Amino acid sequence: MEHSQELKLEYPCHWEYKLILSTEHDVSLLVKEVLDEREHDLKPSQNSTKGNYSSHTLRILVHNDDDRKMLFHALKSHKHIKFVL
């Protein structure tokens, strides 16, 4: 069974990314490095059991599919961000 369904979104829309990174880094600074002056909302989510990692929800207005994917790849390729969901 194939699930190659394309995501149908009405743009512009708000999109959320879950960021996971080491607690030794300031997530606000990392996000600013990627987004520059772009308006966004960043909220802490959870810390790992041992407290080494933290997760945060980044909510941002995306203008089209390419914009959404570009942001995902820009966040994912940041050297201090471990995972982007």
C-alpha positions as a Markdown table, in Angstrom:
| # | Residue | x | y | z |
|---|---|---|---|---|
| 1 | Met | 0.0 | 0.0 | 0.0 |
| 2 | Glu | 1.5 | 3.3 | -1.0 |
| 3 | His | 1.0 | 6.5 | 1.0 |
| 4 | Ser | 2.4 | 9.2 | -1.3 |
| 5 | Gln | -0.3 | 11.6 | -0.4 |
| 6 | Glu | 0.7 | 15.2 | -0.8 |
| 7 | Leu | 0.1 | 17.6 | 2.0 |
| 8 | Lys | -2.7 | 20.0 | 1.1 |
| 9 | Leu | -2.2 | 23.3 | 2.8 |
| 10 | Glu | -3.7 | 26.7 | 2.3 |
| 11 | Tyr | -0.9 | 29.3 | 2.2 |
| 12 | Pro | 0.1 | 31.4 | 3.9 |
| 13 | Cys | -0.4 | 29.4 | 7.1 |
| 14 | His | 1.2 | 28.9 | 10.5 |
| 15 | Trp | 3.5 | 25.9 | 10.7 |
| 16 | Glu | 5.1 | 24.3 | 13.8 |
| 17 | Tyr | 8.5 | 22.7 | 13.9 |
| 18 | Lys | 9.7 | 20.7 | 16.9 |
| 19 | Leu | 13.3 | 21.5 | 17.7 |
| 20 | Ile | 15.5 | 19.2 | 19.8 |
| 21 | Leu | 18.9 | 20.4 | 21.0 |
| 22 | Ser | 21.4 | 20.1 | 23.7 |
| 23 | Thr | 20.5 | 22.2 | 26.8 |
| 24 | Glu | 24.0 | 23.8 | 26.7 |
| 25 | His | 22.8 | 26.0 | 23.7 |
| 26 | Asp | 20.5 | 29.0 | 23.8 |
| 27 | Val | 17.6 | 28.0 | 21.5 |
| 28 | Ser | 16.6 | 31.7 | 21.0 |
| 29 | Leu | 20.0 | 32.5 | 19.6 |
| 30 | Leu | 20.1 | 29.5 | 17.3 |
| 31 | Val | 16.6 | 30.2 | 15.9 |
| 32 | Lys | 17.6 | 33.9 | 15.4 |
| 33 | Glu | 20.7 | 32.7 | 13.4 |
| 34 | Val | 18.4 | 30.8 | 11.1 |
| 35 | Leu | 15.4 | 33.1 | 10.9 |
| 36 | Asp | 17.1 | 36.5 | 11.3 |
| 37 | Glu | 14.4 | 39.1 | 11.8 |
| 38 | Arg | 11.5 | 36.8 | 10.7 |
| 39 | Glu | 8.6 | 36.9 | 13.2 |
| 40 | His | 8.1 | 33.6 | 15.1 |
| 41 | Asp | 6.9 | 32.2 | 18.3 |
| 42 | Leu | 9.1 | 29.9 | 20.3 |
| 43 | Lys | 7.9 | 27.9 | 23.3 |
| 44 | Pro | 9.8 | 25.4 | 25.5 |
| 45 | Ser | 8.3 | 21.9 | 25.3 |
| 46 | Gln | 10.1 | 19.2 | 27.3 |
| 47 | Asn | 13.5 | 18.3 | 28.7 |
| 48 | Ser | 15.0 | 14.8 | 28.4 |
| 49 | Thr | 15.0 | 12.6 | 31.5 |
| 50 | Lys | 18.6 | 13.4 | 32.3 |
| 51 | Gly | 18.3 | 17.0 | 31.3 |
| 52 | Asn | 20.8 | 16.9 | 28.5 |
| 53 | Tyr | 18.4 | 17.8 | 25.7 |
| 54 | Ser | 15.4 | 20.2 | 25.4 |
| 55 | Ser | 12.7 | 20.4 | 22.9 |
| 56 | His | 10.9 | 23.6 | 21.7 |
| 57 | Thr | 8.0 | 24.3 | 19.5 |
| 58 | Leu | 8.7 | 26.9 | 16.8 |
| 59 | Arg | 5.6 | 28.4 | 15.2 |
| 60 | Ile | 6.1 | 30.6 | 12.1 |
| 61 | Leu | 4.1 | 31.9 | 9.2 |
| 62 | Val | 5.1 | 30.0 | 6.0 |
| 63 | His | 4.2 | 31.5 | 2.6 |
| 64 | Asn | 4.3 | 28.4 | 0.4 |
| 65 | Asp | 5.5 | 24.9 | 0.2 |
| 66 | Asp | 9.0 | 25.8 | -0.8 |
| 67 | Asp | 9.3 | 28.3 | 2.2 |
| 68 | Arg | 8.1 | 25.6 | 4.6 |
| 69 | Lys | 10.6 | 23.1 | 3.3 |
| 70 | Met | 13.4 | 25.6 | 3.1 |
| 71 | Leu | 12.9 | 26.5 | 6.8 |
| 72 | Phe | 12.9 | 22.8 | 7.7 |
| 73 | His | 16.2 | 22.2 | 5.9 |
| 74 | Ala | 17.8 | 25.4 | 7.3 |
| 75 | Leu | 16.9 | 24.4 | 10.9 |
| 76 | Lys | 17.9 | 20.8 | 10.4 |
| 77 | Ser | 21.3 | 21.8 | 9.0 |
| 78 | His | 22.2 | 24.1 | 11.9 |
| 79 | Lys | 25.1 | 22.5 | 13.7 |
| 80 | His | 23.6 | 22.7 | 17.2 |
| 81 | Ile | 20.1 | 21.6 | 16.4 |
| 82 | Lys | 20.0 | 17.8 | 16.8 |
| 83 | Phe | 16.5 | 17.1 | 15.3 |
| 84 | Val | 13.7 | 18.9 | 13.6 |
| 85 | Leu | 10.3 | 17.3 | 13.4 |
